[in-house]
Amino acid sequence: MSDSASAPSESGTSIVSERELAGVIVRAVRHVATTVVGGERGDDVTAGSLWLVQRGSGTVRGAPDLDVRAGDAVVVPPTAVTVAASTPLEMLHVVLRGKARWWPSYVCVSRPTASSVIAFALASSVLTAMPQPTRLELGHLRSALEIVVLSTVMAAAGTPRVDPLVGRADAVIAENAHDPDFTVEMLAHKLSVSRRHLTRILSEAGRSPAHRIRDVRISRARSAWAAQGDDLLHDDLLARWFGFRSARSLRENLFRVDRLER
């Protein structure tokens, strides 16, 4: 494990903090000008990079140029790319070792999704965690990052275009799913659309609003269950932290989903 920080470089980039653990490097980075970001491979030909943009906006130069803004996930090839910051770009720059064999040779950008919001939260936690994160926490981080990379690459490869409302809805769900009182009606209100329109768009994209809310809650509860054991299944207070009104409701939802997935 390593931790470091540096002042802004001549290229207009500063590494605010950095941590390396078990084949994953997480850097908090700030770009303030047009910057050439070097390939992350070096002597390691199996590393690939993912940027999770927190603030600002800019353009990744290429053919074609790609605009990036807060909330975006950017999959970067293991070669040098040029970034032009319109406003200071603050991001988590994550390097995954052992992945370049299937890494794309071009830049891919996706708008905010529940997966990218969760990946950003996990990466931020790992960057600042004291003491060292557990192997389970690192495993969750790597899985979340790989999901974001694969979905971003698939979208760039020509999968059907998704309405921007889907990404906005996923981001709002990720921010509010922990609240047991958060409903589809509240989601529609936050997005300034009707429940009927929201349900149609999200269902056409694969999952209804209610299923998406439940999916996020179940995913988080499963991770906690794996880390904390069966105590989680009998603690009403812990269950509410994951968006369920009671431990019984959490158990019923977990077991129902498990049956459906078999």
Backbone torsions as a table, in degrees:
resi	resn	phi	psi	omega
1	MET	NA	141.0	177.1
2	SER	-138.3	147.6	177.2
3	ASP	-131.4	136.3	178.9
4	SER	-155.9	167.0	174.7
5	ALA	-151.7	156.6	-179.4
6	SER	-148.5	161.5	175.0
7	ALA	-80.0	167.7	178.8
8	PRO	-56.3	139.7	178.4
9	SER	-88.2	172.8	179.6
10	GLU	-64.2	-23.6	-178.2
11	SER	-78.1	-5.2	-178.1
12	GLY	92.6	14.7	-179.4
13	THR	-119.3	138.3	172.8
14	SER	-127.3	138.3	172.7
15	ILE	-95.7	108.9	-175.6
16	VAL	-73.2	-42.2	176.9
17	SER	-158.4	162.0	-176.2
18	GLU	-153.2	145.0	176.1
19	ARG	-147.9	138.1	177.7
20	GLU	-122.6	126.4	-179.5
21	LEU	-145.5	125.5	169.4
22	ALA	47.8	49.9	174.9
23	GLY	83.1	5.4	177.8
24	VAL	-123.6	126.4	174.5
25	ILE	-108.8	126.6	177.5
26	VAL	-116.9	123.1	179.1
27	ARG	-123.4	135.8	167.2
28	ALA	-90.8	118.3	-169.9
29	VAL	-125.9	147.5	176.1
30	ARG	-130.1	122.5	175.9
31	HIS	-107.2	130.5	-177.0
32	VAL	-123.0	3.3	-178.3
33	ALA	-154.3	-167.6	173.3
34	THR	-77.6	120.6	-169.2
35	THR	-131.6	137.4	170.5
36	VAL	-93.6	116.1	179.5
37	VAL	-96.8	115.3	-174.4
38	GLY	-67.3	156.6	175.1
39	GLY	-59.3	142.7	-175.2
40	GLU	-88.6	1.8	-173.4
41	ARG	-75.8	-47.9	-173.7
42	GLY	57.2	-127.5	175.7
43	ASP	-82.8	-7.8	-179.3
44	ASP	-98.0	106.5	-175.7
45	VAL	-86.0	11.4	-177.1
46	THR	-117.1	17.9	-177.7
47	ALA	-104.3	144.0	175.2
48	GLY	-134.1	159.0	-173.5
49	SER	-119.0	144.7	173.9
50	LEU	-130.7	130.2	175.9
51	TRP	-105.6	132.4	173.8
52	LEU	-115.4	104.8	-170.8
53	VAL	-80.1	127.0	179.8
54	GLN	-97.3	-45.4	-178.0
55	ARG	-142.2	159.5	173.6
56	GLY	90.0	-174.0	179.7
57	SER	-154.1	161.3	-179.8
58	GLY	178.9	-166.5	-176.8
59	THR	-135.9	135.0	170.8
60	VAL	-94.5	118.1	-175.7
61	ARG	-72.5	139.6	178.6
62	GLY	174.0	-159.2	179.2
63	ALA	-126.3	91.4	4.6
64	PRO	-90.2	172.0	170.6
65	ASP	-66.1	146.2	-179.3
66	LEU	-124.2	124.4	177.0
67	ASP	-77.4	140.8	175.6
68	VAL	-129.4	149.0	-179.6
69	ARG	-150.1	177.1	-176.4
70	ALA	-54.1	133.7	178.6
71	GLY	96.1	-16.3	-177.0
72	ASP	-72.1	151.6	168.6
73	ALA	-108.8	132.4	-176.5
74	VAL	-126.3	116.9	176.3
75	VAL	-92.4	123.9	-171.3
76	VAL	-114.5	132.3	178.2
77	PRO	-66.9	159.3	-179.7
78	PRO	-78.1	49.9	176.1
79	THR	-139.0	172.2	179.4
80	ALA	-71.9	138.1	175.0
81	VAL	-131.6	156.4	-179.5
82	THR	-107.1	129.9	179.9
83	VAL	-118.3	126.6	175.7
84	ALA	-110.0	112.7	-177.6
85	ALA	-84.8	120.7	173.5
86	SER	-75.8	-45.2	168.9
87	THR	-127.5	156.1	-175.3
88	PRO	-48.9	125.1	-179.0
89	LEU	-94.6	117.0	175.4
90	GLU	-110.4	130.2	-173.8
91	MET	-152.6	163.3	165.5
92	LEU	-96.3	124.3	179.6
93	HIS	-105.2	110.1	-174.4
94	VAL	-109.4	131.2	177.0
95	VAL	-111.8	125.3	178.2
96	LEU	-108.6	117.7	178.1
97	ARG	-82.9	148.2	177.2
98	GLY	84.4	17.0	-174.5
99	LYS	-122.7	-5.8	-170.3
100	ALA	-69.3	-13.2	-179.8
101	ARG	-65.2	-28.6	175.4
102	TRP	-112.9	10.7	-179.6
103	TRP	-73.8	142.0	-179.8
104	PRO	-69.9	157.1	178.4
105	SER	-94.8	12.1	-178.3
106	TYR	-140.0	163.5	-179.6
107	VAL	-79.9	135.9	176.6
108	CYS	-123.4	136.5	-179.2
109	VAL	-126.0	135.8	172.5
110	SER	-129.9	149.5	179.2
111	ARG	-77.7	170.7	-173.9
112	PRO	-58.4	136.5	173.8
113	THR	-133.6	169.6	176.1
114	ALA	-59.2	-38.9	-178.4
115	SER	-63.5	-42.7	-178.0
116	SER	-72.3	-33.0	176.9
117	VAL	-65.4	-43.9	179.0
118	ILE	-65.8	-42.2	179.4
119	ALA	-61.4	-40.8	178.8
120	PHE	-63.1	-43.6	-179.4
121	ALA	-62.8	-42.5	-179.9
122	LEU	-66.8	-43.2	179.9
123	ALA	-64.3	-40.0	177.8
124	SER	-63.1	-40.9	179.4
125	SER	-63.4	-43.4	179.6
126	VAL	-65.5	-36.2	-178.7
127	LEU	-64.2	-34.1	-173.9
128	THR	-106.7	-4.2	-172.9
129	ALA	-65.0	135.6	172.2
130	MET	-134.6	127.3	-1.5
131	PRO	-74.8	-158.9	-176.4
132	GLN	-60.0	136.9	177.4
133	PRO	-57.9	154.5	179.1
134	THR	-77.2	165.7	177.2
135	ARG	-62.1	-35.5	178.5
136	LEU	-63.8	-44.6	179.2
137	GLU	-63.1	-40.1	177.6
138	LEU	-66.3	-37.2	177.0
139	GLY	-63.5	-41.8	177.0
140	HIS	-62.2	-42.0	179.3
141	LEU	-61.5	-50.1	-177.4
142	ARG	-62.1	-41.4	177.9
143	SER	-62.1	-44.3	-179.8
144	ALA	-63.0	-41.2	179.5
145	LEU	-64.9	-41.9	-178.8
146	GLU	-66.4	-35.4	176.1
147	ILE	-62.5	-44.2	179.4
148	VAL	-63.2	-44.0	-179.7
149	VAL	-61.1	-49.2	-176.8
150	LEU	-63.7	-42.3	-179.9
151	SER	-67.3	-35.8	178.5
152	THR	-67.2	-44.3	179.6
153	VAL	-65.3	-42.1	179.5
154	MET	-62.5	-40.3	178.9
155	ALA	-63.1	-41.3	-179.4
156	ALA	-71.7	-21.6	-177.0
157	ALA	-82.5	-2.1	174.1
158	GLY	112.8	19.2	172.8
159	THR	-67.6	159.1	-174.8
160	PRO	-54.2	139.9	-178.7
161	ARG	-64.7	134.7	-178.0
162	VAL	-103.2	136.7	177.1
163	ASP	-56.7	134.6	179.5
164	PRO	-55.3	-23.9	178.9
165	LEU	-60.0	-30.0	-178.7
166	VAL	-63.5	-48.6	179.0
167	GLY	-63.2	-40.6	178.3
168	ARG	-63.7	-42.1	179.6
169	ALA	-64.4	-43.8	179.6
170	ASP	-60.8	-39.1	179.8
171	ALA	-66.6	-42.3	178.6
172	VAL	-65.5	-40.1	178.0
173	ILE	-61.3	-45.8	-179.3
174	ALA	-59.5	-33.8	-178.2
175	GLU	-79.5	-21.5	-170.9
176	ASN	-122.3	-4.9	-174.7
177	ALA	-63.2	-21.6	-179.7
178	HIS	-68.7	-16.3	-177.6
179	ASP	-87.9	116.6	-179.6
180	PRO	-60.4	-22.5	-179.4
181	ASP	-86.4	-3.0	-179.0
182	PHE	-74.3	124.5	-174.8
183	THR	-125.2	173.9	176.3
184	VAL	-62.9	-37.7	178.4
185	GLU	-61.8	-41.7	178.7
186	MET	-66.8	-38.1	177.1
187	LEU	-61.1	-47.3	179.9
188	ALA	-61.6	-40.0	179.2
189	HIS	-63.4	-44.4	179.9
190	LYS	-63.1	-29.5	-178.7
191	LEU	-92.5	-3.4	179.5
192	SER	59.4	41.6	175.7
193	VAL	-133.7	165.6	177.2
194	SER	-77.2	155.1	177.2
195	ARG	-61.1	-38.8	-178.4
196	ARG	-62.4	-47.0	179.9
197	HIS	-64.1	-43.6	179.5
198	LEU	-60.7	-45.1	-179.3
199	THR	-62.9	-40.6	180.0
200	ARG	-64.6	-47.6	-176.8
201	ILE	-65.5	-46.2	-177.4
202	LEU	-70.2	-36.5	178.0
203	SER	-66.2	-38.7	177.0
204	GLU	-64.1	-27.9	179.3
205	ALA	-85.8	1.3	171.9
206	GLY	124.9	-29.6	-177.4
207	ARG	-143.7	137.5	177.9
208	SER	-69.9	163.5	178.2
209	PRO	-56.9	-43.7	-178.9
210	ALA	-62.4	-41.2	179.0
211	HIS	-66.7	-37.0	180.0
212	ARG	-65.9	-41.6	177.4
213	ILE	-62.2	-46.9	179.6
214	ARG	-63.2	-39.6	-178.7
215	ASP	-59.3	-43.4	-179.4
216	VAL	-65.8	-43.7	179.4
217	ARG	-62.2	-45.1	-179.1
218	ILE	-64.0	-43.0	-179.3
219	SER	-60.3	-44.7	-179.4
220	ARG	-68.4	-40.6	179.6
221	ALA	-65.4	-37.6	178.1
222	ARG	-62.2	-42.8	179.4
223	SER	-62.1	-43.4	179.2
224	ALA	-67.3	-37.8	178.2
225	TRP	-60.3	-44.4	179.4
226	ALA	-63.4	-33.9	-176.8
227	ALA	-84.5	-35.9	-171.4
228	GLN	-104.2	-15.7	-179.7
229	GLY	86.2	-168.6	-171.5
230	ASP	-70.6	-11.4	177.6
231	ASP	-56.6	-34.5	-179.9
232	LEU	-58.6	-33.7	-174.3
233	LEU	-75.1	-6.6	-176.3
234	HIS	-128.1	15.5	-177.7
235	ASP	-117.9	108.3	-176.8
236	ASP	-61.7	-37.8	-179.1
237	LEU	-65.4	-45.9	178.0
238	LEU	-62.4	-39.9	-179.7
239	ALA	-59.7	-38.8	180.0
240	ARG	-66.2	-29.7	177.1
241	TRP	-61.7	-24.1	-178.0
242	PHE	-105.1	13.0	173.1
243	GLY	94.1	9.8	179.4
244	PHE	-107.4	145.0	-175.6
245	ARG	-75.1	-19.6	-179.6
246	SER	-158.5	165.1	175.6
247	ALA	-63.0	-35.4	178.2
248	ARG	-61.9	-44.0	177.9
249	SER	-62.2	-40.7	177.7
250	LEU	-60.6	-47.9	-179.7
251	ARG	-60.1	-46.4	-177.6
252	GLU	-61.0	-42.6	179.9
253	ASN	-68.3	-43.0	178.1
254	LEU	-59.2	-48.4	-175.9
255	PHE	-71.1	-32.7	177.9
256	ARG	-66.2	-44.1	179.0
257	VAL	-65.3	-41.6	178.6
258	ASP	-58.6	-41.3	179.2
259	ARG	-64.8	-41.7	-179.1
260	LEU	-66.0	-30.9	-176.1
261	GLU	-84.8	-10.2	-179.5
262	ARG	-75.7	NA	NA
